[in-house]
Amino acid sequence: MTTREQTGFALCIVAVVGFSIKAILAKFAYQDGTGAIDLIVLRLLVAVPLMALTLLVAEGHRAFIVTAREAVWYLFLGGVGVTGAMSFSFLSIELIDASLATIITFTYPAMTVALLAAVGRQALTVRTAIAVLVTFAGIIMVIAPTMDIGTSVNPAGIGLALASAAMFAGYNVAAEKLMEETSSLRVATLGMIVATTVLVTGNGIPTTATDRSLAIAGILGVFSGYIPFLAFAAAMQRIGATRVVIINGLGPVLTFAWATILLNERLAPIQLAGGTIVVAGVFIARSVKQTVEINVTSPAAAAAK
């Protein structure tokens, strides 16, 4: 494995750790009456200015100038991909058990791999398929014991969770394509600026959040927003979307680990076994070859190195 690939894997782990704490911190904000969409907006209002400042320092003001073709791509990335994935995910949790929603949403690695194969950007190898299946099986083992199967399942909730997964898969494929021409920093930042604009326009800026919720939003914005958003994009530019989305299967496992540490929850033996299987899937993903080279040698991409 090259140094560039090792860096990509390290960045992906940073992103997974940052995103995994999100659900735990959100629970504390929800206790104060802060709504899900309000918390998303507050988180983005912290993360996106930091991302924009980083892009300005790294690449200058010209990084914010886009062509008509790029504008279409970024409108899709932010307005459809990010906004859709976030909104559909939270809406699904209102209709079905959160554990079931998480399992369905984590079909996005398989969707991403299938989309990449469909557009000819990544060969669907046996090893890739095994990595996806092993990781997803482990996720089910981790989450299934917490599911409430005593209530009827709302089909609309399942549909929204699947829509969230599809939106995120589309984002991953489109982002990887854009990163052939420009830096991961620029792709992540401009996409998030669009998403923030859409969400603030539709929801407004929350004004009733408690001081604790604002503090939580600040922590989410930096440690579960700014840092992992950029790390995720930089990892994708180095090792490709296929391996990144498989490694992200560690997310639910780490979330349950945080719950054990911070919320005094306990994992059943089957959940521990599932976590081990997810890790095995990640190691399989390490050996998957990236068949699409993403340009990081152009001047615009230099900041992502």
Secondary structure, DSSP 8 states (H G I E B T S, - for coil): --HHHHHHHHHHHHHHHHHHTHHHHHHHHHHTT--HHHHHHHHHHHHHHHHHHHHHHHH-GGGG---HHHHHHHIIIIIIIIHHHHHHHHHHHHHS-HHHHHHHHTTHHHHHHHHHHHTTSS---HHHHHHHHHHHHHHHHHHGGG--TTS---HHHHHHHHHHHHHHHHHHHHHHHHTTTS-HHHHHHHHHHHHHHHHHHHH-------HHHHHHHHHHHIIIIIHHHHHHHHHHHHHHHHHHHHHTTHHHHHHHHHHHHHS-----HHHHHHHHHHHHHHHHHHT----S-----SGGGGGG-
